Amino acid sequence: MRITISGPPGSGTTTVAKLVAEKLGYELISAGEIFRRMAREKGYTIEEFSKIAEEHEEIDIYIDRTQKELAESKDNVVVEGRLSAWMVKDSFKIYIFAPEEIRAERIAKRERKSFEKAREEMRKREEYEKRRYMKFYGININDWSIYHLIFNSACFDAETIADLIVKAVSKFKC
């Protein structure tokens, strides 16, 4: 089974995707990791690289094509990324969200920066991504109608969400 896990920065998608992959013994493919690695290799911060990507669609196209090809070449895989559910066909689509304040707190702690800086960078990144996805693919990232399960990670910890996803996998019929 292919499982896609999407959500905004700081919502916990990477943590949950790692746990689900581990629990099921599936391979993990992370679009965010591909993007972060590219940014690091080129010497940019995530928000700087997000702005650059807005003007250079080949960055998104490369990342999206890479995750899609990798995922569709596997039978049992967890794919984590903002557009994963849109890109990987025939997948069990999960969306994880949390209120902005909580996401900014998580990012600030993870990246060892102030809450204000984390929130500002997160907002910019989300705005860049929203425009890029609409411009390059015609995707409204705020349309949650494609997802089979949606979780608020402010209400459940990552382990609980992962356990619920694993349980749902055995019942999934679409």
Stockholm file with secondary structure:
# STOCKHOLM 1.0

chainA/1-174         MRITISGPPGSGTTTVAKLVAEKLGYELISAGEIFRRMAREKGYTIEEFSKIAEEHEEIDIYIDRTQKELAESKDNVVVEGRLSAWMVKDSFKIYIFAPEEIRAERIAKRERKSFEKAREEMRKREEYEKRRYMKFYGININDWSIYHLIFNSACFDAETIADLIVKAVSKFKC
#=GR chainA/1-174 SS CEEEEECCTTSSHHHHHHHHHHHHTCEEEEHHHHHHHHHHHHTCCHHHHHHHHHHCHHHHHHHHHHHHHHHHTCSSEEEESTTHHHHSSSCEEEEEECCHHHHHHHHHHHHTCCHHHHHHHHHHHHHHHHHHHHHHHCCCTTCCTTCSEEEETTTSCHHHHHHHHHHHHHHCCC
#=GC SS_cons         CEEEEECCTTSSHHHHHHHHHHHHTCEEEEHHHHHHHHHHHHTCCHHHHHHHHHHCHHHHHHHHHHHHHHHHTCSSEEEESTTHHHHSSSCEEEEEECCHHHHHHHHHHHHTCCHHHHHHHHHHHHHHHHHHHHHHHCCCTTCCTTCSEEEETTTSCHHHHHHHHHHHHHHCCC
//
